[in-house]
Amino acid sequence: MLGKKVQIGRLPLPKDLTGWFADALAPNVQILPLEAAVVTEAMRLPEFPTRDPADELIVASARLHNLILLTTDTKLRGYRHARVQYFKPLMDRR
């Protein structure tokens, strides 16, 4: 999903995607696989605030793995069926 945002110009990175991943993925960072259970959970999310399937998969992954979703997406900010922590991006803080 990150790669798609870069591809369509919605997420500028300071370097190419391969280089960015190499720098971003520290030894203690784990990428979670897209499993059938995540897809199933995504289709069962109650009162979901967006129609974005990528958001559904991200929230479903967080729910299944008992994680807090850290996001700048204001649409997910008050979603009460997952542990969501909203933060304002540094470039928007004034």
N, C-alpha and C positions, 0 to 999 in steps of 0.2 A: 504494500500500500504506500509505503514511503517512496519507493521507486516510481510508482505511478504519478505521485504528486510532483516529483522532480521532473518526470517526463513531460507533463502537461504544463510546467512552468509555475505551479502553485507553491513550490517549496525550493527556494534557491539554496544551494549548498556552496561552501567555499572551495570545494574540489569535486572531482568526478565521483560518482556514486560508489564505485569500487573502493577508492581511496578513503572516502568518508566512512564506509562500513569498517574498513580495516582499523581506522582510528577510533571509531565509536564503540566497537565491540571489545571491551576489556575482558580479561579472563573471567571476571565474576559476572558477566552479562550472559544471559541465556536467551536464545530465540526459541519461542514456543512453536511447536508444529501446529499446522492447521489440521485438526482431527475431526472425525465425524461427530464426536460429542460436542465440539465447539459449534459446528454448523447447526446441529440440532438445537442447541441452547440458543443460538442466534435467532432461530425461527420462533422461539417461545418467549422472547423478552416481552414482558408486560408494559403497556403504555410507552413504547419506545418513541422518543421525541424527534427522530429524523427518519428519512426514507433512504438513508445511505447504508448499503449492505456492508461496506467496510467498517463503519461505526458499529454495526450490529456484531460483526465478528470480533472486533476489539473488545467491546463490552462483554460479550459472551466468554471470551478467553479470560478476562479478568475475573469474572464470576466463577468460572470452573476451577481456576487455579487459586482462588481466594486471595486475589491481589487488589491493591488500590490502583485505580486508573488515574494517572496524572495527565491532565489535558488542558489545553488552551481553548478548546471548543466550547463556546458558550451554550450551544444547544444541549450539550451533555451535562452542563454544570449542575442542574438540580435533579438529575435522574436518580430517583430514590430506590431503585431496584438493584443498584450496584454501588460499590464503594468508589465514588468519584471525587477526586480532589482537583478543583479548578485552580489554575494560576494564570495571572496576567503576564504575557510575554514582556521581557525587559524592554524591548523597543517600544512598547505601548505604555509603559509606566511613566507617568509625568507627575 
